């Protein structure tokens, strides 16, 4: 068993130290400031939270221009998963380590073209699970406590079951993660070779202050 009772070897420690110091200096690099303590609350009853909204909106802001440059088309909205957020984001300095804590996985962004009936399944999934899965602000879903839809808009327009929509998500969800099987039936899938963690890092580099809050994108409304 490896325990503290085993004495460290000085020559190994000397060899490792420069690498350790370099990694620590990189991970502690400050990228931006966070205006509010964003909590990943495991017992939340909210349908959207500051931390989930920021994750989706950041992904949209970084990925949409890239996707448009490659294809000439705009992404309609982003959906990620609540379970994929792995830490809180404290108030104050946001560092590279913050991004690794939020997204320690190697998940990548994938952009999907989906039929309207599959986007309706996505909305039904949100209604059934009642969790603050990250949904970007282009998507508005208001429901009664019983789960009936009162408003369902995408980009300010009423949802059209006969339309097609372009949705950015993670390859984990595309492959059926969190039972989001509706993604697997996409008409087209475009890989961007862009890790979600790197999306967050690039977003933090782009902004000065993160000011993420709850809003009305997914909420109860009689």
Number of C-alpha atoms within 10 A of each C-alpha: 5 5 6 7 7 8 7 9 8 9 8 9 11 10 10 11 11 11 11 11 11 10 11 12 11 12 15 14 14 16 21 20 18 19 15 17 15 20 15 20 12 9 7 13 11 14 23 23 23 19 27 28 23 22 26 23 21 20 28 27 14 16 24 19 15 15 19 12 11 10 10 9 13 16 19 19 23 27 23 23 21 19 14 19 19 15 19 15 19 15 13 15 17 22 20 23 17 23 23 18 16 20 19 16 15 13 18 18 25 22 24 23 20 21 19 16 15 19 23 16 15 17 17 15 16 19 22 10 10 17 21 24 24 28 28 25 21 17 21 21 22 21 17 14 12 9 15 14 17 12 15 19 15 16 12 11 11 11 19 16 13 9 11 17 23 20 21 28 25 25 21 19 22 23 14 13 13 13 11 17 17 20 25 16 14 20 13 11 19 13 14 14 10 15 18 27 23 18 21 23 21 17 22 22 15 12 11 12 16 17 14 19 15 16 13 14 19 29 21 18 15 11
